[in-house]
């Protein structure tokens, strides 16, 4: 078995997931970052994104994050966000509806910063849900 890291995915209101992983991929303000066991210490800001964790048994855990921070220290990774959810908890239909409504608002030119941020989160939710759906059907 490969070396594993302890990983926590934490939202403002709950611990979303904790477990062991052999790989974490998230998007920071500087671009995508992959984290393997023994990674150097890092504190980086996240943008709204999909976070993917590969567990020691080769399964993928997929999450939608609204931004936040990734902290790597020792052999522990913490993904900290205001909003985080497992892809299995996302309604693909609802997320797509949110994307459409927010894109319509943004196209008018009257969107607030919050609405643009919510669009990016909804887009991450769609991607996360699609990744899980594809995995469930062998795509």
C-alpha positions in Angstrom: 0.0 0.0 0.0 1.2 3.5 -0.9 2.0 6.0 1.8 -1.2 7.9 2.7 -1.9 11.4 4.1 -4.7 12.3 6.5 -7.2 14.6 4.7 -10.0 16.8 6.0 -12.5 18.6 3.9 -14.1 21.2 6.2 -17.0 23.6 5.5 -18.0 26.5 7.8 -20.8 24.5 9.2 -19.5 20.9 9.2 -16.8 18.4 8.6 -17.7 17.2 5.1 -15.2 14.3 4.9 -12.1 12.9 6.6 -10.0 10.0 5.7 -6.7 8.8 4.1 -5.6 9.7 0.6 -2.7 9.2 -1.7 -3.3 12.2 -3.9 -5.2 15.5 -3.7 -5.9 17.8 -6.7 -7.3 21.3 -6.2 -7.2 24.7 -8.0 -5.5 27.5 -6.3 -5.3 31.2 -7.4 -2.0 30.2 -9.1 -3.4 27.1 -10.9 -3.9 23.4 -10.2 -1.9 21.8 -7.5 -1.4 18.1 -6.9 -0.4 16.9 -3.4 1.2 13.6 -2.7 2.4 12.1 0.6 5.5 14.0 1.9 4.6 17.2 0.1 6.3 20.3 1.4 4.2 22.6 3.7 1.8 24.8 1.8 -0.9 27.4 2.5 -2.7 28.5 -0.6 -5.9 30.3 -1.5 -8.4 28.2 -3.5 -10.8 29.4 -6.2 -14.2 27.8 -6.6 -13.3 24.4 -7.9 -13.6 20.6 -7.9 -11.3 18.9 -5.4 -10.4 15.3 -6.1 -9.0 12.9 -3.5 -7.7 9.5 -4.4 -7.9 7.1 -1.5 -5.4 4.3 -0.8 -7.8 1.7 -2.4 -7.9 3.8 -5.7 -11.4 5.3 -5.3 -12.0 8.9 -5.9 -13.8 11.3 -3.5 -15.0 14.4 -5.4 -16.1 17.7 -3.8 -17.3 21.1 -5.0 -15.6 24.0 -3.1 -16.5 27.7 -3.2 -12.9 28.7 -2.7 -11.1 28.8 0.7 -7.7 27.5 1.6 -5.6 24.4 1.3 -3.2 23.7 4.1 -0.5 21.0 3.9 1.6 20.4 7.0 3.3 17.2 8.0 1.4 14.4 6.4 -1.9 16.1 6.7 -4.0 18.1 4.2 -6.9 20.4 5.1 -9.3 21.8 2.6 -11.1 24.7 4.3 -14.0 26.4 2.6 -17.1 28.4 3.5 -19.1 25.9 1.3 -18.0 22.4 0.5 -20.1 19.4 -0.5 -19.5 15.9 -1.7 -20.4 15.4 -5.4 -22.9 12.7 -4.4 -24.8 15.4 -2.5 -25.1 17.7 -5.5 -28.3 17.7 -7.6 -27.0 18.0 -11.1 -30.3 19.3 -12.3 -30.4 22.0 -9.7 -26.8 23.0 -10.3 -27.4 23.3 -14.0 -30.5 25.4 -13.3 -28.4 27.7 -11.1 -25.7 28.0 -13.8 -28.3 29.0 -16.4 -30.0 31.6 -14.1 -26.7 33.2 -13.1 -25.4 33.3 -16.6 -28.6 35.0 -17.7 -28.0 37.7 -14.9 -24.4 38.1 -15.8 -25.2 38.5 -19.5 -27.3 41.6 -18.6 -24.2 43.2 -17.2 -25.9 43.8 -13.8 -24.3 41.0 -11.9 -22.9 41.5 -8.4 -19.6 40.1 -7.3 -21.6 37.6 -5.2 -23.5 36.4 -8.2 -20.4 35.8 -10.2 -18.9 33.9 -7.3 -22.1 31.8 -7.0 -21.8 31.1 -10.8 -18.3 29.7 -10.3 -19.5 27.5 -7.4 -22.5 26.2 -9.4 -20.1 25.4 -12.3 -17.9 23.5 -9.9 -21.0 21.6 -8.6 -22.0 20.6 -12.1 -18.4 19.4 -12.9 -18.2 17.4 -9.6 -21.7 15.8 -10.1 -20.7 14.9 -13.7 -17.5 13.3 -12.6 -19.3 11.2 -10.1 -22.1 10.3 -12.6 -19.4 9.3 -15.1 -17.6 7.1 -12.5 -20.9 5.4 -11.6 -21.5 4.5 -15.3 -18.0 3.5 -16.1 -17.3 6.5 -18.4 
